[in-house]
Amino acid sequence: MPKIFEYLGILLFFYSNEHEPIHVHGKYDKFESKAEFYIVDGKIIEIKIKQIKGSRPLTGSKLKDFEDFLELYADKIVQKWVDYFIYHKDVEFEKINTRIK
């Protein structure tokens, strides 16, 4: 389970056996959601937040923090996904403790 970011206590990670569409999991305490990236001609055209079966989704301010982070870091997340799953490279973990918006 490669951890790729931590933002204000929200851990963003991939499971080691992921599948397409490209997506990232966001977990805070006992809450977890995932964000799916829809890409056309190499550009992210949409990010959809989805619930994880059997988990309680992120809500309130933590969901907003997750959405804000995704908006600014989407390209880096997708690049880390490609590096890890396509090129089998190690991905660097980054911890961000200051609010980005």
Secondary structure as UniProt FT lines:
FT   STRAND          3..7
FT   TURN            8..9
FT   STRAND          10..13
FT   TURN            16..17
FT   STRAND          23..28
FT   TURN            29..30
FT   STRAND          31..40
FT   TURN            41..42
FT   STRAND          43..51
FT   TURN            53..54
FT   HELIX           60..85
FT   STRAND          94..96
//
